[in-house]
Structures are given as C-alpha cells and as structure tokens.
C-alpha cells in the first residue's frame, strides 16, 4: 500500500498538482482526496486514462455546497471571500500572495469539502485567474496573516473580531468560531480577551 501511495504522489506532482492544496492522503483510513483542479491536471497530463472511473469521487454540485455553506453561516461567504481575494491579490507582494492563496484554498477545502479553485476559475477575471494559477505553482511563500482576516470577515465576522497584537493577529472568541466554520489546519492566533463592559 505504501509503494502505491508513493507512486500516486509522484504521478500527481509530475502532473503539476500541489501537495496539501490539490491532494492529500489520510493514511489511517487509506483515503486519497483530490480536488477538481488535481483531476483536471491529471486528465490533461494523461488523457488516455479515465480518472473519474478510477478515482472514487463523491461529486456534489459546487452550487449546492455553496448554498448549504451560505445558509449555515448566514452570509454569502464565497462571494465575500472572492471579492476580498481579488482586492488582496492586487496589493500583496507575490511571495505573500502565494502563502495567502495556498492557505485559503487548502484550509477551506479541508474544512468544508468545497474546492474553491474551480469556483475562482469561473468567477475571476482572466488576469486574476492567471495570477492565481501562477501563485499556486510557487514553491515557497512569505508567511502573513491576511488570509485569516479575510476568512473571518468573509464568514460573517466583524472588524472588531480581529486585532494585530505584538505576536501577530489576535481573534475574539467570535472571530475564532467564524474561522473554524470555514477553515481547518495549523495556524497560530492569539485569543483576545473579552471586552469589559
């Protein structure tokens, strides 16, 4: 089983997929998760293979997933996030932008099951889409916390739910709850003390 996993990993990377962003492996349950971008890359690299037949994928309409997520959050999260990402990617230096998009796309998909890349590909203008694809191919990035702020605000948080501290970004309990509804992964945030009345 381990040799098969290594071969699959190499095949995916050769096709241009990014580990952690486009695919992941749950060794305990022997499950491989591939997003739609990963499948597209595989189909392009190996057109003779019917990847949808080989890979056990539970296809759920992106529209249905987005509607369910919006209903649960009470805000149009995906629309809010796309607007924030468009603005942010115009201002961030490329190394920070690569970190930003990688963390948003992988964490949102891991938490919600929603692959944002195809949605962004449909909705972003051509230049923004090209920049997004280029950023996802970068090997490294410069850490920043803008992605956390944009996720919290897009998920219905308020500006008062986040504040920069001497140790990075701090979140209120409400801000942290909003983040955890849409994102999963490793990050360090400081929990802000409740405001005194």
Secondary structure, DSSP 8 states (H G I E B T S, - for coil): -HHHHHHHHHHHHHTT--BTTTEEEETTTTEEEE-HHHHHHHHHH-TTS-HHHHS------HHHHHHHHHHHHTS-HHHHHHHHHHHHHHHS-HHHHHHHHHHHHHHHHHHH---HHHHHHHHS-HHHHHHHHHHHT-S-----SHHHHHHHHHTT--GGGEEEETTEEEE-HHHHHHHHHH--S----EE------
